[in-house]
Amino acid sequence: MGTCYKLYQTAKDDELKVIGIPKTIDNDITETDHCPGYGSAARYMAVTTSEIAQDIASMPIHICIIEAMGRNAGWIAASSILARKKPEDAPHLVYIPEKPFIIDQFLQDAATLYKQIGGVVVVVSEGITDQNGKPVVPPLIVPGAKDPYPGDIGVYLARQIWEKLGIKARGEKPGIAARASATLQSPIDRNEAIQVGAAAVKAAVVGETGYMIGLERLSNNPYKCDTTLIPLDKVSDIEKKLPEFYINERGNDINPEFIDYCKPLVGELPEYAVLER
């Protein structure tokens, strides 16, 4: 959207119309309810977390760390809680960039849960930082690259668990698979991508310029969204973080209210058989 705004500002010819379309799985563009792309990434994260949880529950001897995309915002990591059908279900811990990550507190929480349930599933955003705002894992600095590449936080935390707690642990990193999966795309997300694309073309054809197409949620049940025009200067280079009220006080989980926001975007999730104990 920053690039769209620059194009709009420098356009000299009245025939050049600039309309932005907020396509990002990170869901970090402000003013719009959500971004096309996010619903599918959220669905992927929820299903992947649930599937990993089935495996961990079948042999509850270790802790699994799932690293989610989201360098500065925790929207994707937060969506993993859609996998939680009952309070004791995975993910058991969720860490996002909006809250400082305290390694000793994490190890304490992981150890406590391991004693209680055996197998623990943790979801963590790739960009979490410590109390001083520094990355928990030093990023990889690539010469010529615009931004540093985040370190492998899942592998790092798994190693900390091995070394500090003596518990088996492993890291999983869906990475590009989370944003490239056609198999797990959300039907609602696909339809809204078409909707905002069409709205952008229509706006340009009638002479509008300098706007982004936003999504305005009209209702949750039934779910309904409509498109709206948002001035580009309101969204240019502004990052939308996960709101404070979606995050629990300890900073290791997501509040249930987030489910009401996210669930309509992902569609129906798979159900898994559970043996009675």
Salt bridges, closest charged atoms under 4 A:
ASP33 OD2 - HIS34 ND1 2.60
ASP33 OD2 - ARG217 NH2 2.91
GLU67 OE2 - LYS173 NZ 3.56
ASP89 OD1 - LYS86 NZ 3.65
ASP109 OD1 - ARG250 NH2 2.93
ASP152 OD1 - LYS173 NZ 2.75
GLU163 OE2 - ARG159 NE 2.77
GLU172 OE2 - ARG170 NE 2.94
GLU192 OE1 - HIS34 NE2 2.64
GLU244 OE2 - LYS99 NZ 2.89
ASP253 OD1 - ARG84 NH2 3.01
GLU271 OE2 - LYS85 NZ 3.94
